[in-house]
């Protein structure tokens, strides 16, 4: 019974560690990726050695898989709470919502407005770069001023210069 609990605990720790390592690799944060990779390898070898040592216990193997699944859930939760990096919101509007643009800018967000031609006439697009952890806050502001806004969110890999970076450094979370 102690082995089963230990296996489950190891998996609950292993999988979020694996998730964080991958995130740090994608974000080009090599030192953190290496540290989490080292921890991941230790836990993986230790946990697998318990499962594969001696008798091959079906309950231990099932708990190993169950712990893996629970670890995925926990890893996803942790990643969403950390929200490392930046996000770009592309917001498509039916009308030129100057009040929304003004509110976003007064809250310290850099907003670039583009005018384009849609199927039924002029459309307006906003480009907003912000820290990922603030994405929900920005989305709520947009939805408050224009509930019908079409919002696309994606993570930029690289960016340099411009008002947006200066504004993000000045803005308080």
C-alpha positions as a printed NumPy array, in Angstrom:
array([[  0.   ,   0.   ,   0.   ],
       [  2.882,   2.37 ,   0.762],
       [  4.282,   1.738,  -2.712],
       [  0.968,   2.62 ,  -4.326],
       [  0.777,   5.948,  -2.479],
       [  4.43 ,   6.709,  -3.263],
       [  3.927,   5.932,  -6.956],
       [  0.861,   8.19 ,  -7.106],
       [  2.692,  11.009,  -5.32 ],
       [  5.71 ,  10.695,  -7.625],
       [  3.505,  10.909, -10.693],
       [  1.658,  13.942,  -9.3  ],
       [  5.07 ,  15.635,  -8.985],
       [  6.603,  14.234, -12.191],
       [  4.057,  15.344, -14.753],
       [  3.797,  19.018, -13.708],
       [  7.611,  19.069, -13.636],
       [  7.614,  17.661, -17.174],
       [  5.038,  20.276, -18.246],
       [  7.066,  23.131, -16.788],
       [ 10.237,  21.857, -18.472],
       [  8.505,  21.865, -21.842],
       [  7.109,  25.356, -21.24 ],
       [ 10.565,  26.67 , -20.337],
       [ 12.05 ,  25.052, -23.455],
       [  9.384,  26.689, -25.649],
       [  9.947,  30.045, -23.913],
       [ 13.704,  29.671, -24.499],
       [ 14.461,  29.692, -20.753],
       [ 17.219,  27.078, -20.917],
       [ 18.455,  27.202, -17.318],
       [ 14.991,  26.568, -15.865],
       [ 14.344,  23.892, -18.509],
       [ 17.566,  22.097, -17.543],
       [ 16.785,  22.24 , -13.821],
       [ 13.285,  20.863, -14.327],
       [ 14.674,  18.243, -16.741],
       [ 17.102,  17.03 , -14.07 ],
       [ 14.32 ,  16.794, -11.473],
       [ 12.05 ,  15.103, -13.998],
       [ 14.645,  12.42 , -14.809],
       [ 15.253,  11.657, -11.118],
       [ 11.562,  11.279, -10.334],
       [ 10.916,   9.262, -13.493],
       [ 13.684,   6.735, -12.827],
       [ 12.79 ,   6.425,  -9.155],
       [  9.058,   5.943,  -9.83 ],
       [  9.578,   3.515, -12.683],
       [ 12.038,   1.474, -10.619],
       [  9.38 ,   1.021,  -7.922],
       [  6.774,  -0.084, -10.462],
       [  9.103,  -2.465, -12.295],
       [ 10.973,  -3.912,  -9.299],
       [  9.969,  -7.292,  -7.961],
       [  6.493,  -8.485,  -8.811],
       [  4.716,  -6.667, -11.587],
       [  1.689,  -5.429,  -9.654],
       [ -1.336,  -4.474, -11.736],
       [ -2.621,  -2.039,  -9.05 ],
       [  0.794,  -0.3  ,  -8.985],
       [  0.784,   0.037, -12.767],
       [ -2.769,   1.399, -12.75 ],
       [ -1.897,   3.902, -10.008],
       [  1.161,   4.925, -12.06 ],
       [ -1.132,   5.708, -15.012],
       [ -3.755,   7.37 , -12.787],
       [ -1.066,   9.532, -11.162],
       [  0.155,  10.495, -14.636],
       [ -3.367,  11.634, -15.601],
       [ -3.79 ,  13.564, -12.331],
       [ -0.366,  15.124, -12.885],
       [ -1.423,  16.37 , -16.326],
       [ -4.424,  18.062, -14.751],
       [ -2.269,  19.609, -12.001],
       [  0.44 ,  20.675, -14.481],
       [ -2.128,  22.43 , -16.644],
       [ -3.552,  24.206, -13.597],
       [ -0.09 ,  25.38 , -12.478],
       [  0.819,  26.561, -15.986],
       [ -2.381,  28.6  , -16.234],
       [ -1.745,  30.211, -12.848],
       [  1.868,  31.079, -13.747],
       [  0.836,  32.363, -17.201],
       [  4.447,  32.917, -18.232],
       [  5.074,  35.178, -21.194],
       [  2.982,  37.487, -23.312],
       [ -0.13 ,  37.289, -25.398],
       [ -1.354,  39.257, -28.376],
       [ -5.038,  39.906, -28.681],
       [ -6.476,  40.665, -32.087],
       [ -9.917,  42.17 , -31.601],
       [-12.311,  42.598, -34.509],
       [-15.092,  45.169, -34.049],
       [-18.083,  46.143, -36.158],
       [-17.705,  49.826, -35.186],
       [-14.864,  52.154, -34.291],
       [-15.257,  51.874, -30.496],
       [-13.172,  54.868, -29.408],
       [-14.382,  54.536, -25.814],
       [-12.968,  51.008, -25.625],
       [ -9.653,  52.106, -27.168],
       [ -9.441,  55.064, -24.785],
       [-10.18 ,  52.834, -21.751],
       [ -7.546,  50.277, -22.751],
       [ -4.939,  52.97 , -23.333],
       [ -5.768,  54.692, -20.026],
       [ -5.246,  51.336, -18.309],
       [ -1.729,  51.227, -19.766],
       [ -2.307,  48.849, -22.667],
       [ -0.822,  49.676, -26.042],
       [ -3.535,  49.526, -28.677],
       [ -3.051,  49.825, -32.405],
       [ -6.231,  50.336, -34.445],
       [ -6.584,  49.191, -38.05 ],
       [ -9.481,  49.916, -40.377],
       [-10.373,  47.317, -42.971],
       [-13.158,  46.376, -45.314],
       [-15.404,  43.473, -44.355],
       [-18.183,  41.834, -46.342],
       [-20.734,  44.401, -45.179],
       [-18.534,  47.495, -44.833],
       [-15.819,  48.974, -42.657],
       [-14.488,  46.883, -39.765],
       [-12.001,  47.788, -37.066],
       [ -9.231,  45.67 , -35.642],
       [ -7.306,  46.263, -32.437],
       [ -3.871,  44.773, -31.735],
       [ -3.042,  44.532, -28.026],
       [  0.124,  43.033, -26.52 ],
       [  0.022,  42.214, -22.816],
       [  1.419,  39.845, -20.223],
       [ -0.373,  36.512, -20.358],
       [ -1.387,  36.8  , -16.73 ],
       [ -3.408,  39.932, -17.634],
       [ -5.166,  38.405, -20.656],
       [ -8.435,  37.706, -18.826],
       [ -8.517,  41.247, -17.429],
       [ -8.111,  42.761, -20.918],
       [-10.716,  40.389, -22.328],
       [-13.223,  41.441, -19.639],
       [-12.667,  45.126, -20.485],
       [-13.234,  44.405, -24.184],
       [-16.384,  42.373, -23.492],
       [-17.724,  45.136, -21.213],
       [-17.471,  47.727, -23.997],
       [-18.292,  45.436, -26.928],
       [-19.893,  42.074, -26.068],
       [-19.94 ,  41.142, -29.786],
       [-16.197,  41.629, -30.301],
       [-14.407,  38.769, -32.002],
       [-11.219,  38.122, -30.012],
       [ -8.258,  35.998, -31.07 ],
       [ -5.438,  35.349, -28.621],
       [ -2.008,  34.006, -29.473],
       [  1.463,  34.001, -27.976],
       [  4.15 ,  35.93 , -29.835],
       [  7.609,  34.332, -29.804],
       [  9.666,  37.45 , -30.381],
       [  9.088,  41.161, -30.377],
       [ 11.234,  44.239, -30.007],
       [ 10.729,  47.924, -29.253],
       [  7.65 ,  50.041, -29.617],
       [  5.228,  51.676, -27.234],
       [  3.794,  48.377, -26.065],
       [  6.949,  47.234, -24.286],
       [  7.427,  50.604, -22.588],
       [  3.794,  50.643, -21.469],
       [  3.994,  47.097, -20.073],
       [  7.05 ,  47.99 , -18.026],
       [  5.304,  51.067, -16.57 ],
       [  1.943,  49.376, -15.935],
       [  1.279,  47.871, -12.557],
       [ -0.335,  44.416, -12.628]])
